[in-house]
Amino acid sequence: MNWSEFFSMGGYALYVWSSFGLMALLLIANLVWTLQRKSIVTEKLKRLLKSREKRI
């Protein structure tokens, strides 16, 4: 087996590689969304703690 046969995937290369690409894109998007959401929640919690400390 050579590399061109491997990358052609027996005629199913378009389906296989687009599936891999889409899955990689979704995993990266999920990671980015989670990290952004974490920073938003962290900032909200910091503001909440500051406001509660001022009341005491």
Secondary structure, DSSP 8 states (H G I E B T S, - for coil): --HHHHHHGGGTHHHHHHHHHHHHHHHHHHHHHHHHHHHHHHHHHHHHHHHHHHH-
